[in-house]
Amino acid sequence: MIRINLLPQEERVRRRKLPALKIPQVGAVVPFAVLVALVVTVATVSTIQSRKISKLQEEIVSARREAESYKPQLEQIRQITQKREEVRSHLDIVAKLDRQRYYRVQLLDELTKSMPQNMWVTQVEELSERRFQIDGVTFSNFIVARFMQNLESADRWTQVDLDIAEEGDMDDIEVVKFTLFSNAQP
C-alpha cells in the first residue's frame, strides 16, 4: 500500500533519522582489539595461576599434616637406630675380646717355652696393648742372652731389648736380676 501525504511540508510529521553509524577504520580497531585480547589473556592466566597456587597451598597444608602424623614413627625409628648402634658397638667389643681371648695365653706359653733352665720370670707387665716388660732372675748373663735369643725367635715376640742386668743376692746366692722390654704381635 502506498501512502500519500498531502499535508504541507511544514506540518508533516518528520521522521527522525538515526545518525549513520560510522564504521571505524581497521587501523583504529586493531590496537583496541590487541589490548582487549591482552587483558583477557592476562586475566585468564592470572585466574589459572591463582587456582594452581591455591591448590598447591592446600597440598602443602595436607603434606604438613601428614608429616606431623609421621613424627611419632620417625622418633621411634631414631630410637631404634640409636639402640641398634649401641648393640653393634657392644657386639664389636665382644667380638674383639673373643678374637683376643687366647692372645695373652699364647704369649705366656711362648714365653715359658723360650725360658732356658735356671731362669725364673718374676713379673710380666703389659705396658700398652703390644708392649711388655719382663722381669726375672737367673745365675748368669749368658742365660739372659739365651733367653733373649729364644724370645726373639718366637712367633709372637719381637724387638726384645735388655734394659737392666745387675748382680744381686737372693738367699745368700749371687744372681743376675734383669728387665727386658719386648713387643708382641697378635
N, CA, C and O atoms as a DFTB+ gen file, in Angstrom:
744 C
 N C O
     1  1       0.818      -1.133       0.000
     2  2       0.000       0.000       0.000
     3  2       0.883       1.224       0.000
     4  3       1.919       1.343       0.655
     5  1       0.370       2.092      -0.787
     6  2       1.116       3.302      -0.999
     7  2       0.438       4.366      -0.170
     8  3      -0.788       4.415      -0.082
     9  1       1.234       5.207       0.430
    10  2       0.685       6.289       1.233
    11  2       1.107       7.601       0.611
    12  3       2.248       7.796       0.192
    13  1       0.170       8.454       0.573
    14  2       0.478       9.765       0.027
    15  2       0.141      10.754       1.111
    16  3      -0.950      10.714       1.680
    17  1       1.030      11.606       1.389
    18  2       0.846      12.605       2.418
    19  2       0.612      13.945       1.743
    20  3       1.498      14.475       1.073
    21  1      -0.596      14.495       1.924
    22  2      -0.945      15.717       1.261
    23  2      -0.769      16.936       2.171
    24  3      -1.071      18.052       1.748
    25  1      -0.338      16.774       3.283
    26  2      -0.122      17.882       4.206
    27  2       1.074      18.694       3.736
    28  3       2.043      18.171       3.187
    29  1       0.961      20.035       3.983
    30  2       2.117      20.817       3.598
    31  2       3.351      20.342       4.356
    32  3       3.273      19.695       5.400
    33  1       4.414      20.671       3.815
    34  2       5.674      20.151       4.314
    35  2       5.951      20.627       5.724
    36  3       6.582      19.886       6.478
    37  1       5.545      21.758       6.117
    38  2       5.799      22.256       7.443
    39  2       5.011      21.474       8.468
    40  3       5.436      21.347       9.616
    41  1       3.884      20.954       8.071
    42  2       3.060      20.278       9.029
    43  2       3.268      18.771       9.022
    44  3       2.743      18.052       9.872
    45  1       3.971      18.350       8.139
    46  2       4.200      16.898       8.069
    47  2       4.990      16.428       9.290
    48  3       5.819      17.172       9.814
    49  1       4.748      15.255       9.724
    50  2       5.474      14.645      10.844
    51  2       6.832      14.205      10.301
    52  3       6.978      13.441       9.346
    53  1       7.726      14.721      10.951
    54  2       9.070      14.400      10.475
    55  2       9.537      13.071      11.073
    56  3       9.350      12.757      12.249
    57  1      10.097      12.397      10.253
    58  2      10.695      11.136      10.744
    59  2      12.108      11.443      11.210
    60  3      12.884      12.182      10.605
    61  1      12.350      10.846      12.271
    62  2      13.707      11.049      12.793
    63  2      14.661      10.143      12.057
    64  3      14.414       8.957      11.838
    65  1      15.697      10.724      11.709
    66  2      16.729       9.924      11.059
    67  2      17.800       9.601      12.104
    68  3      18.284      10.461      12.840
    69  1      18.114       8.405      12.121
    70  2      19.205       7.987      13.005
    71  2      20.512       8.337      12.328
    72  3      20.698       8.163      11.123
    73  1      21.374       8.821      13.130
    74  2      22.664       9.126      12.527
    75  2      23.317       7.835      12.030
    76  3      23.214       6.795      12.680
    77  1      23.925       7.897      10.985
    78  2      24.575       6.712      10.401
    79  2      25.763       6.322      11.270
    80  3      26.565       7.144      11.713
    81  1      25.817       5.060      11.475
    82  2      26.936       4.541      12.264
    83  2      28.205       4.646      11.440
    84  3      28.274       4.276      10.268
    85  1      29.177       5.163      12.113
    86  2      30.455       5.273      11.425
    87  2      31.247       4.008      11.728
    88  3      31.517       3.694      12.887
    89  1      31.590       3.342      10.751
    90  2      32.399       2.137      10.933
    91  2      33.837       2.597      11.093
    92  3      34.422       3.242      10.223
    93  1      34.374       2.233      12.243
    94  2      35.761       2.664      12.443
    95  2      36.674       1.988      11.428
    96  3      36.361       0.932      10.879
    97  1      37.750       2.599      11.213
    98  2      38.706       2.049      10.262
    99  2      39.501       0.932      10.946
   100  3      39.639       0.909      12.169
   101  1      40.005       0.037      10.155
   102  2      40.723      -1.139      10.655
   103  2      41.924      -0.706      11.478
   104  3      42.223      -1.343      12.488
   105  1      42.594       0.304      11.104
   106  2      43.787       0.773      11.812
   107  2      43.456       1.229      13.217
   108  3      44.318       1.147      14.092
   109  1      42.240       1.710      13.479
   110  2      41.866       2.178      14.806
   111  2      41.376       1.021      15.656
   112  3      41.445       1.115      16.881
   113  1      40.891      -0.049      15.084
   114  2      40.323      -1.179      15.817
   115  2      41.418      -2.143      16.282
   116  3      41.293      -2.739      17.352
   117  1      42.455      -2.302      15.523
   118  2      43.491      -3.300      15.831
   119  2      44.129      -3.050      17.191
   120  3      44.248      -4.001      17.963
   121  1      44.542      -1.852      17.533
   122  2      45.145      -1.670      18.861
   123  2      44.141      -1.965      19.975
   124  3      44.493      -2.545      21.003
   125  1      42.904      -1.565      19.764
   126  2      41.876      -1.841      20.775
   127  2      41.677      -3.348      20.921
   128  3      41.582      -3.860      22.036
   129  1      41.614      -4.047      19.807
   130  2      41.423      -5.497      19.834
   131  2      42.626      -6.174      20.501
   132  3      42.448      -7.118      21.270
   133  1      43.814      -5.718      20.225
   134  2      45.020      -6.281      20.840
   135  2      44.994      -6.040      22.345
   136  3      45.332      -6.926      23.130
   137  1      44.588      -4.834      22.740
   138  2      44.506      -4.504      24.163
   139  2      43.487      -5.394      24.859
   140  3      43.754      -5.919      25.941
   141  1      42.302      -5.569      24.235
   142  2      41.277      -6.433      24.814
   143  2      41.796      -7.875      24.898
   144  3      41.597      -8.539      25.915
   145  1      42.441      -8.356      23.867
   146  2      42.974      -9.718      23.863
   147  2      44.044      -9.878      24.944
   148  3      44.101     -10.909      25.615
   149  1      44.885      -8.870      25.111
   150  2      45.920      -8.913      26.129
   151  2      45.301      -8.941      27.519
   152  3      45.734      -9.718      28.370
   153  1      44.306      -8.116      27.760
   154  2      43.635      -8.080      29.060
   155  2      42.967      -9.422      29.347
   156  3      43.060      -9.941      30.460
   157  1      42.300      -9.976      28.349
   158  2      41.636     -11.276      28.524
   159  2      42.676     -12.360      28.810
   160  3      42.466     -13.205      29.680
   161  1      43.789     -12.340      28.089
   162  2      44.842     -13.336      28.304
   163  2      45.433     -13.217      29.700
   164  3      45.611     -14.223      30.385
   165  1      45.736     -12.002      30.125
   166  2      46.312     -11.791      31.463
   167  2      45.318     -12.235      32.525
   168  3      45.698     -12.882      33.502
   169  1      44.047     -11.891      32.341
   170  2      43.032     -12.295      33.317
   171  2      42.914     -13.813      33.374
   172  3      42.798     -14.387      34.457
   173  1      42.942     -14.461      32.221
   174  2      42.838     -15.919      32.175
   175  2      44.047     -16.572      32.848
   176  3      43.895     -17.469      33.677
   177  1      45.239     -16.118      32.486
   178  2      46.459     -16.678      33.087
   179  2      46.474     -16.431      34.584
   180  3      46.844     -17.311      35.360
   181  1      46.073     -15.232      34.991
   182  2      46.039     -14.904      36.417
   183  2      45.075     -15.818      37.162
   184  3      45.389     -16.300      38.251
   185  1      43.921     -16.055      36.589
   186  2      42.934     -16.943      37.223
   187  2      43.475     -18.367      37.324
   188  3      43.363     -19.014      38.365
   189  1      44.060     -18.839      36.233
   190  2      44.606     -20.206      36.238
   191  2      45.722     -20.328      37.270
   192  3      45.784     -21.305      38.017
   193  1      46.603     -19.329      37.306
   194  2      47.727     -19.379      38.241
   195  2      47.236     -19.282      39.689
   196  3      47.755     -19.976      40.564
   197  1      46.249     -18.434      39.945
   198  2      45.742     -18.327      41.317
   199  2      45.085     -19.637      41.750
   200  3      45.176     -20.014      42.919
   201  1      44.421     -20.337      40.819
   202  2      43.846     -21.649      41.150
   203  2      44.951     -22.654      41.440
   204  3      44.848     -23.438      42.383
   205  1      46.006     -22.635      40.633
   206  2      47.129     -23.539      40.871
   207  2      47.781     -23.253      42.219
   208  3      48.117     -24.174      42.963
   209  1      47.957     -21.969      42.529
   210  2      48.573     -21.582      43.802
   211  2      47.726     -22.056      44.966
   212  3      48.248     -22.609      45.934
   213  1      46.415     -21.843      44.877
   214  2      45.552     -22.282      45.983
   215  2      45.571     -23.801      46.110
   216  3      45.545     -24.328      47.222
   217  1      45.615     -24.510      44.982
   218  2      45.684     -25.972      45.026
   219  2      46.997     -26.425      45.653
   220  3      47.009     -27.351      46.465
   221  1      48.107     -25.779      45.283
   222  2      49.403     -26.129      45.851
   223  2      49.462     -25.809      47.346
   224  3      50.067     -26.551      48.119
   225  1      48.833     -24.705      47.747
   226  2      48.802     -24.369      49.168
   227  2      48.018     -25.410      49.953
   228  3      48.394     -25.768      51.069
   229  1      46.929     -25.895      49.368
   230  2      46.162     -26.962      50.013
   231  2      47.002     -28.228      50.128
   232  3      46.964     -28.913      51.150
   233  1      47.767     -28.540      49.067
   234  2      48.626     -29.717      49.107
   235  2      49.720     -29.562      50.155
   236  3      50.077     -30.532      50.824
   237  1      50.256     -28.353      50.305
   238  2      51.284     -28.096      51.319
   239  2      50.711     -28.311      52.712
   240  3      51.336     -28.954      53.556
   241  1      49.530     -27.775      52.946
   242  2      48.883     -27.952      54.253
   243  2      48.642     -29.434      54.513
   244  3      48.867     -29.923      55.620
   245  1      48.186     -30.139      53.490
   246  2      47.942     -31.579      53.635
   247  2      49.246     -32.330      53.914
   248  3      49.284     -33.222      54.760
   249  1      50.300     -31.969      53.206
   250  2      51.592     -32.628      53.403
   251  2      52.140     -32.349      54.796
   252  3      52.730     -33.231      55.419
   253  1      51.950     -31.137      55.285
   254  2      52.414     -30.813      56.644
   255  2      51.648     -31.623      57.681
   256  3      52.231     -32.130      58.638
   257  1      50.339     -31.741      57.484
   258  2      49.533     -32.556      58.405
   259  2      50.031     -34.000      58.392
   260  3      50.164     -34.638      59.436
   261  1      50.303     -34.495      57.191
   262  2      50.772     -35.881      57.064
   263  2      52.147     -36.035      57.719
   264  3      52.413     -37.041      58.377
   265  1      53.022     -35.037      57.540
   266  2      54.349     -35.087      58.167
   267  2      54.222     -35.079      59.684
   268  3      54.952     -35.790      60.373
   269  1      53.312     -34.290      60.199
   270  2      53.087     -34.260      61.654
   271  2      52.603     -35.613      62.154
   272  3      52.950     -36.036      63.257
   273  1      51.798     -36.293      61.338
   274  2      51.289     -37.596      61.779
   275  2      52.410     -38.641      61.802
   276  3      52.299     -39.637      62.518
   277  1      53.494     -38.433      61.030
   278  2      54.601     -39.393      60.997
   279  2      55.659     -39.120      62.058
   280  3      56.567     -39.936      62.221
   281  1      55.583     -38.020      62.780
   282  2      56.605     -37.682      63.767
   283  2      56.805     -38.778      64.814
   284  3      57.953     -39.113      65.105
   285  1      55.751     -39.353      65.392
   286  2      55.980     -40.417      66.390
   287  2      56.733     -41.621      65.798
   288  3      57.618     -42.182      66.444
   289  1      56.376     -42.006      64.576
   290  2      57.068     -43.143      63.956
   291  2      58.534     -42.791      63.682
   292  3      59.422     -43.622      63.875
   293  1      58.781     -41.572      63.236
   294  2      60.163     -41.165      62.978
   295  2      60.986     -41.160      64.264
   296  3      62.158     -41.538      64.252
   297  1      60.385     -40.738      65.360
   298  2      61.077     -40.744      66.650
   299  2      61.383     -42.186      67.070
   300  3      62.470     -42.469      67.574
   301  1      60.435     -43.085      66.865
   302  2      60.676     -44.496      67.182
   303  2      61.806     -45.053      66.324
   304  3      62.662     -45.785      66.821
   305  1      61.810     -44.711      65.047
   306  2      62.870     -45.182      64.153
   307  2      64.224     -44.649      64.615
   308  3      65.214     -45.381      64.602
   309  1      64.274     -43.382      65.021
   310  2      65.524     -42.796      65.505
   311  2      66.003     -43.518      66.763
   312  3      67.191     -43.812      66.894
   313  1      65.082     -43.805      67.691
   314  2      65.452     -44.505      68.915
   315  2      65.927     -45.927      68.613
   316  3      66.903     -46.395      69.199
   317  1      65.242     -46.607      67.707
   318  2      65.638     -47.971      67.350
   319  2      67.013     -47.961      66.688
   320  3      67.841     -48.830      66.961
   321  1      67.258     -46.980      65.817
   322  2      68.555     -46.868      65.165
   323  2      69.656     -46.630      66.192
   324  3      70.735     -47.215      66.096
   325  1      69.387     -45.780      67.164
   326  2      70.369     -45.496      68.212
   327  2      70.642     -46.763      69.030
   328  3      71.796     -47.063      69.336
   329  1      69.595     -47.502      69.384
   330  2      69.779     -48.742      70.142
   331  2      70.548     -49.766      69.318
   332  3      71.388     -50.490      69.853
   333  1      70.264     -49.832      68.005
   334  2      70.966     -50.762      67.138
   335  2      72.456     -50.435      67.110
   336  3      73.291     -51.340      67.137
   337  1      72.796     -49.136      67.055
   338  2      74.203     -48.740      67.064
   339  2      74.863     -49.110      68.391
   340  3      76.017     -49.536      68.406
   341  1      74.151     -48.954      69.492
   342  2      74.696     -49.339      70.794
   343  2      74.945     -50.842      70.841
   344  3      75.994     -51.285      71.309
   345  1      73.986     -51.625      70.358
   346  2      74.145     -53.080      70.351
   347  2      75.301     -53.477      69.441
   348  3      76.090     -54.354      69.793
   349  1      75.409     -52.841      68.276
   350  2      76.506     -53.133      67.354
   351  2      77.849     -52.824      68.012
   352  3      78.811     -53.574      67.846
   353  1      77.913     -51.722      68.758
   354  2      79.139     -51.361      69.457
   355  2      79.496     -52.432      70.496
   356  3      80.651     -52.843      70.605
   357  1      78.499     -52.871      71.246
   358  2      78.738     -53.915      72.255
   359  2      79.182     -55.226      71.580
   360  3      80.077     -55.912      72.075
   361  1      78.554     -55.560      70.462
   362  2      78.932     -56.778      69.751
   363  2      80.355     -56.692      69.205
   364  3      81.082     -57.685      69.192
   365  1      80.745     -55.510      68.757
   366  2      82.119     -55.328      68.275
   367  2      83.122     -55.538      69.411
   368  3      84.172     -56.150      69.217
   369  1      82.790     -55.029      70.590
   370  2      83.673     -55.217      71.746
   371  2      83.768     -56.697      72.097
   372  3      84.858     -57.205      72.358
   373  1      82.636     -57.387      72.105
   374  2      82.631     -58.820      72.411
   375  2      83.429     -59.588      71.363
   376  3      84.192     -60.491      71.704
   377  1      83.260     -59.239      70.105
   378  2      83.999     -59.919      69.038
   379  2      85.501     -59.686      69.194
   380  3      86.294     -60.606      68.997
   381  1      85.892     -58.463      69.545
   382  2      87.314     -58.163      69.742
   383  2      87.859     -58.965      70.918
   384  3      88.948     -59.533      70.840
   385  1      87.101     -59.006      71.998
   386  2      87.543     -59.796      73.151
   387  2      87.628     -61.270      72.797
   388  3      88.538     -61.967      73.247
   389  1      86.689     -61.747      71.997
   390  2      86.707     -63.150      71.602
   391  2      87.921     -63.454      70.730
   392  3      88.544     -64.506      70.876
   393  1      88.260     -62.529      69.817
   394  2      89.436     -62.735      68.964
   395  2      90.717     -62.750      69.795
   396  3      91.651     -63.490      69.487
   397  1      90.759     -61.937      70.842
   398  2      91.968     -61.828      71.664
   399  2      91.890     -62.681      72.936
   400  3      92.695     -62.514      73.852
   401  1      90.932     -63.577      72.983
   402  2      90.728     -64.376      74.185
   403  2      91.968     -65.199      74.518
   404  3      92.353     -65.291      75.684
   405  1      92.577     -65.778      73.541
   406  2      93.723     -66.653      73.783
   407  2      95.060     -65.958      73.529
   408  3      96.117     -66.576      73.657
   409  1      95.014     -64.700      73.178
   410  2      96.232     -63.970      72.818
   411  2      97.257     -63.975      73.956
   412  3      98.407     -64.364      73.751
   413  1      96.856     -63.554      75.130
   414  2      97.783     -63.464      76.257
   415  2      98.235     -64.855      76.734
   416  3      99.369     -65.033      77.177
   417  1      97.335     -65.819      76.633
   418  2      97.708     -67.191      76.993
   419  2      98.800     -67.691      76.043
   420  3      99.764     -68.321      76.477
   421  1      98.645     -67.408      74.756
   422  2      99.641     -67.826      73.779
   423  2     100.971     -67.100      73.994
   424  3     102.043     -67.681      73.821
   425  1     100.883     -65.810      74.377
   426  2     102.110     -65.070      74.673
   427  2     102.860     -65.701      75.837
   428  3     104.069     -65.920      75.755
   429  1     102.155     -65.992      76.910
   430  2     102.804     -66.587      78.082
   431  2     103.311     -67.997      77.772
   432  3     104.342     -68.408      78.305
   433  1     102.610     -68.737      76.928
   434  2     103.062     -70.067      76.532
   435  2     104.392     -69.969      75.792
   436  3     105.322     -70.724      76.075
   437  1     104.482     -69.026      74.834
   438  2     105.742     -68.840      74.118
   439  2     106.836     -68.346      75.047
   440  3     108.000     -68.710      74.884
   441  1     106.476     -67.525      76.015
   442  2     107.456     -67.020      76.971
   443  2     108.051     -68.175      77.783
   444  3     109.267     -68.253      77.958
   445  1     107.195     -69.066      78.275
   446  2     107.702     -70.190      79.076
   447  2     108.508     -71.163      78.225
   448  3     109.478     -71.743      78.712
   449  1     108.129     -71.353      76.972
   450  2     108.890     -72.247      76.092
   451  2     110.253     -71.650      75.740
   452  3     111.188     -72.389      75.431
   453  1     110.376     -70.333      75.784
   454  2     111.637     -69.667      75.452
   455  2     112.590     -69.600      76.640
   456  3     113.761     -69.264      76.464
   457  1     112.119     -69.908      77.837
   458  2     112.958     -69.768      79.037
   459  2     113.952     -70.933      79.148
   460  3     113.553     -72.097      79.114
   461  1     115.235     -70.617      79.278
   462  2     116.217     -71.682      79.500
   463  2     116.141     -72.184      80.955
   464  3     115.436     -71.605      81.781
   465  1     116.882     -73.276      81.255
   466  2     116.912     -73.792      82.625
   467  2     117.631     -72.799      83.523
   468  3     118.473     -72.024      83.070
   469  1     117.297     -72.835      84.761
   470  2     117.909     -71.987      85.792
   471  2     117.604     -70.503      85.566
   472  3     118.437     -69.637      85.836
   473  1     116.411     -70.231      85.074
   474  2     115.955     -68.854      84.926
   475  2     114.497     -68.781      85.367
   476  3     113.697     -69.669      85.071
   477  1     114.167     -67.704      86.082
   478  2     112.807     -67.549      86.589
   479  2     112.297     -66.154      86.233
   480  3     113.000     -65.159      86.405
   481  1     111.087     -66.103      85.745
   482  2     110.443     -64.814      85.456
   483  2     109.683     -64.417      86.716
   484  3     108.867     -65.183      87.230
   485  1     109.957     -63.220      87.203
   486  2     109.299     -62.752      88.427
   487  2     108.085     -61.875      88.130
   488  3     107.172     -61.776      88.950
   489  1     108.075     -61.239      86.956
   490  2     106.947     -60.359      86.643
   491  2     106.858     -60.132      85.132
   492  3     107.873     -59.943      84.461
   493  1     105.639     -60.153      84.614
   494  2     105.352     -59.768      83.235
   495  2     104.283     -58.685      83.311
   496  3     103.180     -58.918      83.807
   497  1     104.623     -57.505      82.816
   498  2     103.690     -56.378      82.906
   499  2     103.375     -55.862      81.502
   500  3     104.273     -55.653      80.687
   501  1     102.106     -55.663      81.240
   502  2     101.675     -55.135      79.947
   503  2     101.674     -53.615      80.032
   504  3     100.844     -53.023      80.722
   505  1     102.609     -52.991      79.326
   506  2     102.738     -51.530      79.373
   507  2     101.732     -50.849      78.458
   508  3     101.193     -49.794      78.793
   509  1     101.484     -51.449      77.310
   510  2     100.469     -50.961      76.380
   511  2      99.896     -52.190      75.699
   512  3     100.191     -53.317      76.098
   513  1      99.092     -51.986      74.694
   514  2      98.416     -53.125      74.069
   515  2      99.404     -54.134      73.496
   516  3      99.114     -55.330      73.493
   517  1     100.547     -53.695      73.018
   518  2     101.513     -54.608      72.390
   519  2     102.917     -54.529      73.005
   520  3     103.847     -55.134      72.472
   521  1     103.088     -53.816      74.088
   522  2     104.420     -53.634      74.699
   523  2     104.411     -54.245      76.104
   524  3     103.500     -54.004      76.897
   525  1     105.457     -55.050      76.395
   526  2     105.522     -55.754      77.669
   527  2     106.882     -55.533      78.330
   528  3     107.897     -55.318      77.668
   529  1     106.859     -55.597      79.675
   530  2     108.092     -55.566      80.472
   531  2     108.192     -56.916      81.175
   532  3     107.235     -57.383      81.792
   533  1     109.362     -57.531      81.070
   534  2     109.578     -58.849      81.660
   535  2     110.736     -58.727      82.652
   536  3     111.846     -58.346      82.282
   537  1     110.461     -59.055      83.913
   538  2     111.479     -59.051      84.961
   539  2     111.775     -60.497      85.341
   540  3     110.879     -61.341      85.356
   541  1     113.053     -60.776      85.652
   542  2     113.402     -62.139      86.027
   543  2     114.718     -62.231      86.771
   544  3     115.406     -61.239      87.010
   545  1     115.047     -63.495      87.136
   546  2     116.265     -63.775      87.899
   547  2     116.905     -65.023      87.297
   548  3     116.221     -65.970      86.908
   549  1     118.245     -64.996      87.230
   550  2     118.993     -66.162      86.744
   551  2     120.379     -66.132      87.370
   552  3     120.675     -65.275      88.202
   553  1     121.226     -67.074      86.965
   554  2     122.554     -67.164      87.562
   555  2     123.635     -66.497      86.718
   556  3     124.707     -66.198      87.243
   557  1     123.392     -66.248      85.407
   558  2     124.459     -65.648      84.602
   559  2     123.870     -64.796      83.476
   560  3     122.702     -64.920      83.110
   561  1     124.722     -63.938      82.954
   562  2     124.329     -63.088      81.834
   563  2     124.132     -63.911      80.558
   564  3     123.361     -63.532      79.677
   565  1     124.850     -65.056      80.471
   566  2     124.716     -65.913      79.293
   567  2     123.298     -66.497      79.214
   568  3     122.753     -66.667      78.123
   569  1     122.717     -66.797      80.352
   570  2     121.354     -67.341      80.371
   571  2     120.370     -66.251      79.927
   572  3     119.407     -66.543      79.218
   573  1     120.603     -65.006      80.336
   574  2     119.757     -63.875      79.914
   575  2     119.866     -63.703      78.398
   576  3     118.857     -63.481      77.727
   577  1     121.091     -63.805      77.850
   578  2     121.289     -63.652      76.407
   579  2     120.589     -64.775      75.650
   580  3     119.974     -64.530      74.612
   581  1     120.677     -66.003      76.157
   582  2     119.999     -67.131      75.505
   583  2     118.482     -66.928      75.532
   584  3     117.787     -67.210      74.557
   585  1     117.986     -66.433      76.670
   586  2     116.541     -66.169      76.795
   587  2     116.101     -65.120      75.775
   588  3     115.051     -65.260      75.149
   589  1     116.901     -64.078      75.610
   590  2     116.566     -63.025      74.643
   591  2     116.555     -63.582      73.218
   592  3     115.683     -63.238      72.420
   593  1     117.538     -64.454      72.897
   594  2     117.571     -65.054      71.558
   595  2     116.363     -65.963      71.328
   596  3     115.741     -65.933      70.267
   597  1     116.047     -66.764      72.336
   598  2     114.889     -67.662      72.213
   599  2     113.588     -66.861      72.040
   600  3     112.730     -67.207      71.228
   601  1     113.472     -65.802      72.811
   602  2     112.259     -64.973      72.740
   603  2     112.157     -64.279      71.381
   604  3     111.070     -64.174      70.813
   605  1     113.276     -63.815      70.872
   606  2     113.293     -63.136      69.565
   607  2     112.920     -64.103      68.443
   608  3     112.312     -63.693      67.455
   609  1     113.271     -65.360      68.582
   610  2     112.945     -66.341      67.538
   611  2     111.516     -66.879      67.683
   612  3     111.041     -67.589      66.798
   613  1     110.841     -66.563      68.756
   614  2     109.443     -66.994      68.934
   615  2     108.555     -66.234      67.947
   616  3     108.928     -65.168      67.457
   617  1     107.384     -66.792      67.662
   618  2     106.493     -66.210      66.653
   619  2     105.890     -64.879      67.081
   620  3     105.770     -63.965      66.265
   621  1     105.520     -64.761      68.317
   622  2     104.753     -63.586      68.745
   623  2     105.584     -62.483      69.383
   624  3     105.072     -61.381      69.579
   625  1     106.821     -62.733      69.709
   626  2     107.647     -61.732      70.394
   627  2     108.623     -61.102      69.406
   628  3     109.268     -61.799      68.622
   629  1     108.723     -59.769      69.453
   630  2     109.646     -59.052      68.565
   631  2     110.324     -57.936      69.349
   632  3     109.852     -57.535      70.413
   633  1     111.412     -57.450      68.824
   634  2     112.149     -56.308      69.384
   635  2     112.421     -56.478      70.880
   636  3     112.007     -55.652      71.694
   637  1     113.096     -57.518      71.216
   638  2     113.446     -57.791      72.613
   639  2     114.668     -56.940      72.962
   640  3     115.715     -57.060      72.325
   641  1     114.531     -56.088      73.966
   642  2     115.610     -55.186      74.384
   643  2     115.899     -55.385      75.863
   644  3     114.983     -55.471      76.680
   645  1     117.177     -55.457      76.196
   646  2     117.605     -55.574      77.591
   647  2     117.678     -54.180      78.179
   648  3     118.336     -53.299      77.626
   649  1     117.006     -53.978      79.294
   650  2     117.028     -52.679      79.957
   651  2     118.042     -52.704      81.093
   652  3     118.917     -51.842      81.171
   653  1     117.922     -53.699      81.976
   654  2     118.812     -53.777      83.144
   655  2     119.233     -55.230      83.335
   656  3     118.418     -56.147      83.225
   657  1     120.497     -55.422      83.619
   658  2     121.021     -56.731      84.056
   659  2     122.028     -56.419      85.160
   660  3     123.125     -55.938      84.874
   661  1     121.678     -56.683      86.400
   662  2     122.549     -56.327      87.520
   663  2     122.678     -57.499      88.476
   664  3     121.787     -58.340      88.589
   665  1     123.812     -57.528      89.158
   666  2     124.046     -58.582      90.128
   667  2     123.276     -58.272      91.394
   668  3     123.084     -57.116      91.771
   669  1     122.846     -59.332      92.029
   670  2     122.139     -59.176      93.278
   671  2     122.252     -60.452      94.090
   672  3     122.844     -61.434      93.643
   673  1     121.682     -60.431      95.286
   674  2     121.710     -61.596      96.178
   675  2     120.286     -62.054      96.426
   676  3     119.358     -61.255      96.554
   677  1     120.147     -63.376      96.487
   678  2     118.858     -63.953      96.813
   679  2     119.144     -65.158      97.709
   680  3     119.693     -66.162      97.255
   681  1     118.774     -65.052      98.963
   682  2     119.045     -66.106      99.944
   683  2     120.534     -66.480      99.940
   684  3     120.882     -67.659      99.882
   685  1     121.385     -65.490     100.002
   686  2     122.840     -65.625     100.034
   687  2     123.410     -66.300      98.790
   688  3     124.496     -66.877      98.842
   689  1     122.698     -66.234      97.690
   690  2     123.181     -66.766      96.427
   691  2     123.274     -65.598      95.459
   692  3     122.355     -64.788      95.343
   693  1     124.419     -65.530      94.760
   694  2     124.585     -64.453      93.796
   695  2     123.759     -64.764      92.556
   696  3     123.859     -65.849      91.982
   697  1     122.920     -63.771      92.143
   698  2     122.059     -63.924      90.968
   699  2     122.172     -62.696      90.090
   700  3     122.738     -61.677      90.487
   701  1     121.620     -62.810      88.879
   702  2     121.537     -61.672      87.967
   703  2     120.057     -61.332      87.831
   704  3     119.258     -62.151      87.378
   705  1     119.710     -60.127      88.226
   706  2     118.334     -59.647      88.062
   707  2     118.291     -58.858      86.755
   708  3     119.175     -58.044      86.488
   709  1     117.270     -59.099      85.948
   710  2     117.217     -58.438      84.649
   711  2     115.796     -57.918      84.369
   712  3     114.808     -58.379      84.939
   713  1     115.753     -56.943      83.471
   714  2     114.488     -56.383      82.979
   715  2     114.598     -56.266      81.461
   716  3     115.539     -55.677      80.930
   717  1     113.607     -56.844      80.779
   718  2     113.538     -56.798      79.317
   719  2     112.284     -56.060      78.897
   720  3     111.286     -56.036      79.617
   721  1     112.351     -55.458      77.722
   722  2     111.164     -54.894      77.101
   723  2     110.994     -55.590      75.757
   724  3     111.968     -55.837      75.046
   725  1     109.767     -55.896      75.422
   726  2     109.517     -56.572      74.154
   727  2     108.140     -56.193      73.609
   728  3     107.217     -55.873      74.359
   729  1     108.033     -56.239      72.291
   730  2     106.751     -56.033      71.643
   731  2     106.150     -57.395      71.334
   732  3     106.872     -58.380      71.175
   733  1     104.843     -57.447      71.250
   734  2     104.159     -58.691      70.923
   735  2     103.283     -58.473      69.708
   736  3     102.729     -57.391      69.510
   737  1     103.163     -59.503      68.900
   738  2     102.311     -59.439      67.704
   739  2     101.034     -60.212      67.965
   740  3     101.032     -61.183      68.722
   741  1      99.963     -59.791      67.347
   742  2      98.699     -60.529      67.559
   743  2      98.725     -61.892      66.876
   744  3      97.750     -62.640      66.951
